Amino acid sequence: MTDFPELVVYALTALLGVAAGMAFAAPAGRYRVFGTLSGALTTVSVVVVAVAVGSHAVWMGPLFALTAAVTALLVSAMLQVDHPGLLAEPYWRRVILIAFHQRRLAAVQRELNETALAR
């Protein structure tokens, strides 16, 4: 593993972070467990390689975690375009709302469900 240049290791780590983030952001449904399992297996493999590489690529773990988290957030914002609390919002506003205002979005969804049941 030490034969690879450090930049190559970081580039591969970032690509795996994107893959894991996309897997973790899989839409809710029947087969979501496969997306979550795929993301978890990718994460475990990166952790094992990071432990093996050790001091040669010290930023491997944080780079993977940050890339996976940002990718999951961006994909979630793209997939939740039909959420009632996000209908008229532009993409970057949806990203901010999903990242920091989950309770508000859940309240909007709950309120909409209650009014639908009352009818």
C-alpha positions as CSV (number, residue, x, y, z in Angstrom):
1,M,0.0,0.0,0.0
2,T,2.9,2.3,0.6
3,D,3.9,2.0,-3.1
4,F,1.1,4.3,-4.1
5,P,1.7,8.0,-4.1
6,E,-0.2,9.8,-1.3
7,L,-2.2,11.8,-3.8
8,V,-3.5,8.6,-5.4
9,V,-4.5,7.2,-2.0
10,Y,-6.5,10.4,-1.2
11,A,-8.1,10.5,-4.7
12,L,-9.3,6.9,-4.3
13,T,-10.5,7.7,-0.8
14,A,-12.5,10.6,-2.1
15,L,-14.1,8.4,-4.8
16,L,-15.0,5.8,-2.2
17,G,-16.5,8.6,0.0
18,V,-18.7,9.6,-2.9
19,A,-19.8,6.0,-3.4
20,A,-20.6,5.5,0.3
21,G,-22.4,8.9,0.4
22,M,-24.6,7.9,-2.5
23,A,-25.3,4.5,-0.9
24,F,-26.3,6.1,2.4
25,A,-28.6,8.6,0.7
26,A,-30.6,5.8,-1.1
27,P,-34.3,6.6,-1.1
28,A,-36.5,5.0,1.5
29,G,-38.2,2.0,0.2
30,R,-38.1,-1.7,-0.1
31,Y,-34.4,-2.1,-1.0
32,R,-32.9,0.7,1.1
33,V,-31.2,-1.9,3.3
34,F,-28.9,-2.8,0.3
35,G,-27.8,0.8,0.0
36,T,-27.1,1.1,3.6
37,L,-25.3,-2.2,3.7
38,S,-23.2,-1.2,0.7
39,G,-22.3,2.1,2.4
40,A,-21.4,0.3,5.6
41,L,-19.2,-2.2,3.7
42,T,-17.4,0.6,1.9
43,T,-16.8,2.4,5.2
44,V,-15.4,-0.7,6.9
45,S,-13.1,-1.4,3.9
46,V,-11.8,2.2,4.0
47,V,-11.2,2.0,7.8
48,V,-9.3,-1.3,7.4
49,V,-7.1,0.2,4.6
50,A,-6.6,3.4,6.7
51,V,-5.4,1.3,9.6
52,A,-3.0,-0.6,7.3
53,V,-1.7,2.5,5.7
54,G,-1.4,4.2,9.0
55,S,1.1,7.1,9.1
56,H,1.5,7.3,5.3
57,A,-1.9,8.8,4.6
58,V,-3.1,10.4,7.9
59,W,-5.9,12.4,6.3
60,M,-7.6,9.3,4.8
61,G,-10.2,8.9,7.4
62,P,-11.3,12.5,7.7
63,L,-11.4,12.9,4.0
64,F,-13.6,9.9,3.6
65,A,-16.0,11.0,6.3
66,L,-16.3,14.5,5.0
67,T,-16.8,13.4,1.4
68,A,-19.4,10.7,2.3
69,A,-21.3,13.2,4.5
70,V,-21.4,16.0,1.9
71,T,-22.3,13.6,-0.9
72,A,-25.2,12.1,1.2
73,L,-26.5,15.5,1.9
74,L,-26.3,16.7,-1.7
75,V,-28.0,13.5,-3.0
76,S,-30.7,13.8,-0.3
77,A,-31.5,17.3,-1.4
78,M,-31.8,16.1,-5.0
79,L,-34.0,13.2,-4.1
80,Q,-36.4,15.1,-1.8
81,V,-37.6,17.6,-4.4
82,D,-41.2,16.5,-3.8
83,H,-41.2,16.9,0.0
84,P,-44.0,19.3,0.9
85,G,-41.7,21.6,2.9
86,L,-39.2,21.9,0.0
87,L,-41.5,22.3,-3.0
88,A,-40.8,25.9,-4.0
89,E,-37.2,25.9,-2.7
90,P,-34.1,26.1,-5.0
91,Y,-31.5,23.4,-4.7
92,W,-29.1,25.0,-2.4
93,R,-31.8,26.2,-0.1
94,R,-33.0,22.5,0.1
95,V,-29.5,21.5,1.0
96,I,-29.5,24.0,3.9
97,L,-32.9,23.0,5.1
98,I,-32.1,19.3,5.0
99,A,-28.9,19.9,6.8
100,F,-30.1,22.2,9.6
101,H,-33.9,22.1,9.8
102,Q,-35.0,18.4,9.9
103,R,-37.5,19.1,12.7
104,R,-39.2,21.8,10.7
105,L,-39.5,19.5,7.7
106,A,-40.8,16.7,9.8
107,A,-43.4,19.0,11.3
108,V,-44.6,20.1,7.8
109,Q,-44.9,16.4,6.8
110,R,-46.7,15.5,10.0
111,E,-49.1,18.4,9.6
112,L,-49.8,17.5,6.0
113,N,-50.5,13.9,7.0
114,E,-52.9,15.0,9.8
115,T,-54.9,17.2,7.5
116,A,-55.1,14.3,4.9
117,L,-56.4,12.0,7.6
118,A,-59.0,14.5,8.8
119,R,-60.5,14.7,5.3
